[in-house]
Amino acid sequence: MTEPARRFARQIRFLQARLSPEGYLGLHLTIGLLVILGAGGWFGDIAEDMSRNAATRLLDESITSWFQAHATPLLTRISRVVTFFGSVTFLTSASCVLALVTALRKRGYWLLALALVMGGGSVLNLVLKHFFHRQRPVLENPLVTLSSFGFPSGHTMGATLFYGLLALFLACSIGAWLGRGFVCCAAALVITLIGASRIYLGAHYFTDVIGAIAVGLAWLAFVWTGVETLRKWRGRPR
């Protein structure tokens, strides 16, 4: 062993442990913390710009106006169908079905993750809405009319949590990296379409949607990392 290797042996072992797929404090924890910090910082920047930056408000209004200018009856029907898959009704029903499937397959940790992600995410969304008190877009000919606060978008955050978690479940069940990549891309596409439908319908601004994706990713990573750490810790050799 070289002199630098001996001098920094402790630090090298620490890094190797953090990048190892084995162990309850290994690679999954490192990636999880990076996602939490990255998504959390992204959400913080969005929230700060939304409330203080005039350029961001102008961007929101410009994107909303663009969607309204290109509205057609066909796109409106499509958007109403797409937005349904991010609604409370659908996500609650789908979560119950997914909970039943995970229970029948005896995936207790997955069931715990589902309950914390969807239940805790719903509470977090309500808390954030009342904390920021952001009004929804006021349009001359609105396609939907809602009285609740708009930031962050509940449909988009719910979609990020549910489809993101579903993608994680499927990715853990698929051995091939190509299949895992396809599942993640499909989930990202669904989330993007639901977010775009909320802007198109005039229910949210652009920053409502990307803010919801950011905080949804942060909460999803927090819960998944915690549950995976608990599972690996309890399954470690005694």
Secondary structure as UniProt FT lines:
FT   HELIX           3..7
FT   HELIX           9..18
FT   TURN            24..25
FT   HELIX           27..52
FT   HELIX           54..69
FT   HELIX           73..84
FT   TURN            85..86
FT   HELIX           88..104
FT   TURN            105..106
FT   HELIX           108..115
FT   HELIX           116..120
FT   HELIX           121..132
FT   HELIX           154..173
FT   HELIX           177..200
FT   TURN            201..202
FT   HELIX           206..234
//
